Amino acid sequence: MVPVENSGCKTSKQKQKNGKAENQKRNDKPAKGPQRGGGNQPNGSNNNNNGKKQARLCPGRDTYERMNFLYQASVLMADSVPALSGSYGRLMKSIGKKATLRIEPAIKRTLCARCGVALMPAKTAEYREHFQGNLNFVEVACNVCDYRKRYRNWKGHKIHLDDPKSVVDTLTFETKTE
């Protein structure tokens, strides 16, 4: 075998051994191994756990963004390809269920409960007023699967989330500009 000169490259084990030996020489104390956290990072940025704080403020932000994208795609495809719109709508609902995130009632009402198609007046759905005794309803009929849903419609009726007393905290998302 021909001996090979040391080119200055060290394996991770060699670096770790050398680092421990240097720490022992400097401090005369045994090295504890690789230490984490605190201090400045090699690139000069100071890590102050902003990412963790951001994650605590809105734990499902990436999931909400994905659901938002699927909803927009569903609305866009509703006129031209209703089957694709339905699959996007169902996928959005299933993602929300899996992550246990609530979808706003206003958005829920624009999706068919059975097939998931985005309900657009005169394109994928028919809206009409329906009276039953002294009650007033809006009936929405999906043109794709013929599912009919009735919603209350009278002067004093408010959706629970539309009442300011029922809302505890409102999150607003800002886009990053870099």
LOLOFI-680056 format. One record per atom (N, C-alpha, C): x, y, z. Coordinates in steps of 0.1 Angstrom, whole numbers, padded with zeros to 4 digits, always signed. Atoms other than C-alpha are relative to their C-alpha. Example, Ala and Ser with C-alpha at 12.3 -4.5 7.8 and 13.67 -1.06 7.14 Angstrom:
+0009-0012+0000;+0123-0045+0078;+0009+0012+0000;-0009-0011+0000;+0137-0011+0071;-0008+0011+0008;
//
This chain:
+0008-0012+0000;+0000+0000+0000;+0009+0012+0000;-0007-0013+0001;+0011+0035-0008;-0006+0009+0010;+0006-0010-0010;+0007+0060+0021;-0005+0012-0007;+0006-0012+0006;-0016+0089+0013;+0001+0011+0010;-0002-0011-0009;-0009+0123+0027;-0014+0005+0005;+0013-0005-0006;-0035+0139+0049;-0003+0013-0007;+0003-0012+0008;-0052+0165+0027;-0007+0011+0008;+0007-0011-0008;-0067+0185+0055;-0014-0003+0003;+0014+0004-0002;-0101+0168+0052;-0001-0010+0012;+0002+0009-0011;-0113+0152+0084;-0014-0005+0000;+0013+0006-0001;-0142+0129+0090;-0007+0006+0012;+0007-0006-0011;-0169+0139+0115;+0005-0005+0013;-0005+0006-0012;-0155+0115+0141;+0013+0007+0004;-0013-0006-0003;-0120+0130+0138;-0002+0015+0005;+0003-0013-0005;-0135+0165+0141;-0005+0001+0014;+0006+0001-0014;-0154+0155+0172;+0011-0002+0010;-0011+0003-0009;-0124+0140+0188;+0010+0012+0002;-0009-0012-0001;-0102+0170+0180;-0006+0011+0008;+0008-0011-0007;-0129+0194+0193;+0000-0003+0014;+0000+0004-0015;-0131+0175+0226;+0014+0003+0006;-0014-0002-0006;-0093+0175+0230;+0003+0015+0001;-0003-0014-0001;-0091+0212+0222;-0007+0007+0012;+0008-0005-0012;-0119+0220+0248;+0007-0004+0013;-0006+0005-0012;-0101+0199+0274;+0013+0008+0002;-0012-0008-0001;-0068+0218+0267;-0003+0014+0005;+0003-0014-0003;-0085+0252+0270;-0005+0001+0014;+0007-0002-0012;-0107+0247+0300;+0005-0009+0012;-0004+0010-0009;-0090+0218+0318;-0012-0006+0007;+0011+0007-0004;-0124+0204+0322;-0004-0010-0011;+0004+0009+0011;-0138+0174+0304;-0011+0006-0008;+0010-0005+0010;-0158+0182+0273;-0013-0008+0001;+0013+0007-0001;-0195+0174+0273;-0005-0005-0013;+0005+0004+0013;-0199+0168+0236;-0005+0012-0007;+0005-0012+0008;-0216+0190+0210;-0011+0007+0008;+0009-0008-0007;-0235+0218+0227;-0009+0007-0010;+0010-0006+0009;-0267+0233+0213;-0006+0012+0006;+0007-0012-0004;-0285+0266+0215;+0009+0011+0005;-0007-0011-0006;-0275+0300+0227;+0011+0005-0010;-0011-0005+0007;-0249+0323+0212;-0004+0003-0014;+0003-0003+0014;-0246+0335+0176;+0003-0011-0009;-0002+0010+0010;-0249+0313+0147;+0012+0003-0009;-0011-0003+0008;-0220+0309+0123;-0002+0010-0011;+0002-0009+0011;-0237+0329+0096;-0003+0015+0005;+0001-0013-0005;-0240+0359+0119;-0015+0003+0005;+0014-0003-0004;-0278+0357+0125;-0002-0006+0014;+0002+0004-0014;-0289+0355+0161;-0014-0008+0000;+0012+0008-0001;-0315+0327+0167;-0007+0003+0013;+0007-0003-0013;-0340+0339+0192;-0014-0006+0000;+0012+0008+0000;-0367+0313+0185;-0013+0007-0005;+0011-0006+0006;-0389+0335+0164;-0009-0010-0007;+0008+0011+0007;-0400+0304+0144;-0009-0007+0010;+0009+0007-0010;-0413+0288+0176;-0011+0009+0004;+0010-0009-0004;-0432+0319+0186;-0011+0001-0011;+0009-0001+0011;-0447+0321+0151;-0009-0013-0001;+0007+0013+0000;-0457+0284+0153;-0010+0000+0011;+0009+0000-0010;-0474+0290+0186;-0012+0009-0003;+0011-0009+0003;-0495+0319+0173;-0010-0006-0009;+0010+0006+0009;-0510+0299+0145;+0006-0014-0004;-0006+0013+0002;-0502+0262+0147;-0004-0007-0014;+0004+0006+0012;-0521+0253+0115;+0001+0008-0013;-0001-0009+0011;-0509+0280+0092;+0002-0006-0013;-0002+0006+0013;-0495+0258+0065;-0012-0008-0005;+0012+0007+0004;-0526+0237+0065;-0011+0009-0005;+0009-0010+0005;-0548+0268+0062;+0003+0005-0013;-0005-0005+0013;-0527+0280+0033;-0003-0011-0011;+0003+0010+0010;-0531+0246+0016;-0015-0001-0003;+0015+0000+0002;-0569+0246+0022;-0004+0012-0008;+0004-0012+0008;-0571+0281+0008;+0003-0002-0014;-0003+0002+0014;-0553+0271-0023;-0009-0010-0007;+0010+0009+0005;-0576+0241-0028;-0013+0006-0002;+0012-0007+0002;-0606+0263-0023;+0000+0008-0012;-0002-0009+0012;-0594+0288-0049;+0000-0009-0013;+0000+0009+0011;-0587+0259-0073;-0014-0006-0003;+0013+0006+0001;-0621+0244-0067;-0010+0011-0006;+0009-0011+0006;-0639+0278-0075;+0004+0002-0014;-0004-0003+0014;-0618+0283-0106;-0004-0011-0009;+0004+0011+0009;-0626+0248-0120;-0015-0003+0000;+0015+0003-0001;-0663+0248-0110;-0007+0001-0013;+0007-0002+0012;-0674+0262-0143;+0004-0009-0011;-0005+0008+0011;-0652+0242-0167;+0000-0015+0003;-0001+0014-0003;-0646+0209-0150;-0005-0003+0015;+0006+0001-0013;-0671+0203-0121;+0006-0012+0008;-0005+0012-0007;-0656+0168-0113;+0013+0003+0007;-0013-0004-0006;-0622+0183-0106;-0003+0010+0011;+0004-0009-0010;-0638+0211-0086;-0005-0008+0013;+0004+0009-0011;-0655+0184-0065;+0011-0007+0007;-0011+0007-0007;-0623+0165-0058;+0008+0010+0008;-0007-0010-0008;-0606+0197-0047;-0007+0004+0012;+0009-0003-0012;-0635+0206-0024;+0000-0011+0010;+0000+0012-0010;-0636+0171-0008;+0014-0001+0006;-0013+0000-0006;-0598+0172-0004;+0002+0011+0010;-0001-0011-0009;-0600+0206+0013;-0007-0004+0013;+0008+0003-0012;-0627+0193+0037;+0008-0011+0008;-0007+0011-0007;-0607+0161+0045;+0013+0005+0007;-0012-0006-0006;-0575+0181+0052;-0004+0007+0013;+0004-0007-0012;-0594+0203+0076;-0005-0010+0011;+0004+0009-0010;-0609+0173+0094;+0012-0007+0006;-0012+0007-0005;-0575+0155+0097;+0007+0009+0009;-0007-0009-0008;-0559+0186+0111;-0009+0006+0011;+0010-0005-0009;-0590+0194+0132;-0001+0015+0000;+0001-0014+0002;-0593+0229+0118;-0014+0003-0005;+0013-0004+0005;-0626+0247+0113;+0000+0008-0012;+0001-0008+0012;-0637+0260+0080;-0012+0010+0003;+0010-0011-0003;-0657+0293+0082;-0014-0004-0007;+0013+0004+0005;-0695+0288+0077;-0003+0006-0014;+0003-0007+0014;-0695+0313+0047;+0007-0008-0011;-0007+0008+0010;-0670+0291+0029;-0006-0014-0001;+0007+0013+0000;-0688+0258+0039;-0012+0001-0009;+0013-0002+0007;-0720+0272+0024;+0003+0001-0015;-0002-0001+0014;-0703+0277-0010;+0005-0013-0006;-0004+0013+0004;-0693+0240-0012;-0012-0010+0002;+0011+0010-0001;-0718+0211-0019;+0004-0010+0011;-0002+0009-0011;-0721+0189+0012;+0002-0014-0005;-0001+0013+0005;-0724+0158-0009;+0012-0002-0009;-0011+0003+0010;-0700+0161-0039;+0012+0010+0001;-0011-0009-0002;-0678+0191-0028;+0002+0010-0011;-0002-0010+0011;-0683+0212-0060;-0003+0014+0006;+0002-0014-0004;-0680+0250-0055;-0014+0004-0006;+0013-0003+0004;-0716+0262-0057;+0000+0015-0005;+0000-0014+0006;-0718+0292-0081;-0014+0002-0007;+0013-0002+0005;-0752+0307-0090;-0001-0001-0015;+0003+0002+0014;-0766+0297-0124;+0011-0008-0008;-0010+0008+0007;-0735+0276-0132;+0000-0014+0006;+0000+0013-0006;-0733+0248-0107;-0011-0002+0011;+0011+0001-0011;-0762+0256-0083;-0011+0010-0004;+0011-0008+0001;-0796+0271-0082;-0005+0005+0014;+0005-0006-0013;-0807+0294-0054;-0014+0005-0001;+0014-0005+0000;-0843+0301-0046;-0005+0001+0015;+0007-0002-0013;-0864+0313-0017;-0011-0010+0002;+0010+0011-0003;-0885+0287+0000;-0007+0004+0013;+0008-0004-0012;-0914+0295+0025;-0007-0013+0005;+0007+0011-0006;-0927+0269+0049;-0007+0006+0013;+0007-0006-0010;-0954+0283+0071;+0004+0015+0002;-0005-0013-0002;-0941+0315+0087;+0016+0001-0001;-0015+0001+0001;-0904+0304+0082;+0004+0003-0015;-0006-0004+0012;-0882+0317+0054;+0013-0007-0002;-0012+0007+0002;-0854+0296+0039;+0005+0004-0014;-0006+0000+0013;-0829+0298+0010;+0004-0014-0003;-0003+0014+0004;-0827+0265-0008;+0010+0001-0011;-0011+0001+0010;-0795+0257-0027;+0000-0014-0005;+0001+0013+0006;-0797+0229-0052;+0013-0001-0009;-0013+0002+0008;-0764+0215-0067;-0005-0006-0013;+0004+0005+0013;-0767+0209-0104;+0008-0012-0004;-0008+0012+0003;-0740+0182-0104;-0006-0013+0006;+0005+0012-0007;-0754+0158-0078;-0015+0001+0005;+0014-0002-0004;-0790+0172-0072;-0002+0000+0015;+0002-0001-0014;-0784+0177-0035;-0006+0013+0003;+0007-0013-0004;-0806+0203-0018;+0003+0002+0014;-0003-0004-0014;-0797+0222+0013;-0008+0013+0003;+0007-0012-0003;-0818+0248+0031;+0007+0007+0012;-0006-0009-0010;-0805+0277+0051;-0010+0010+0005;+0010-0009-0006;-0825+0299+0075;+0003+0014-0006;-0001-0013+0005;-0832+0334+0062;-0011+0009+0005;+0009-0010-0006;-0849+0359+0084;+0008+0011+0006;-0006-0012-0004;-0842+0393+0098;+0009-0001+0012;-0008+0001-0012;-0829+0384+0133;+0010-0011+0000;-0009+0011+0000;-0809+0354+0123;+0014+0004-0003;-0015-0003+0002;-0771+0356+0127;+0007-0013+0002;-0009+0012-0001;-0745+0329+0122;+0008+0003+0013;-0007-0001-0012;-0727+0323+0155;+0013+0008-0001;-0013-0006+0002;-0693+0334+0142;-0001+0015-0005;+0002-0014+0004;-0708+0367+0128;-0002+0009+0012;+0002-0008-0012;-0716+0378+0163;+0014+0003+0007;-0013-0003-0005;-0686+0397+0177;+0003-0005+0014;-0002+0006-0013;-0691+0383+0212;+0005-0014+0000;-0004+0014+0001;-0685+0348+0200;+0015-0002-0005;-0014+0001+0005;-0651+0355+0184;+0010+0003+0011;-0010-0001-0011;-0622+0350+0209;+0012+0007-0006;-0013-0005+0006;-0592+0357+0186;-0001-0001-0015;+0000+0000+0014;-0588+0366+0150;+0015+0000-0005;-0014+0001+0005;-0556+0356+0131;+0000+0006-0014;-0002-0005+0013;-0544+0375+0101;+0013-0004-0005;-0013+0005+0007;-0518+0361+0077;+0005+0011-0009;-0007-0010+0008;-0493+0384+0061;+0009-0008-0009;-0009+0007+0009;-0473+0374+0030;+0014+0005+0003;-0013-0004-0002;-0436+0374+0033;+0006+0006-0013;-0007-0006+0011;-0417+0397+0010;+0015+0001+0002;-0014+0001-0002;-0381+0390+0006;+0007+0004-0013;
//
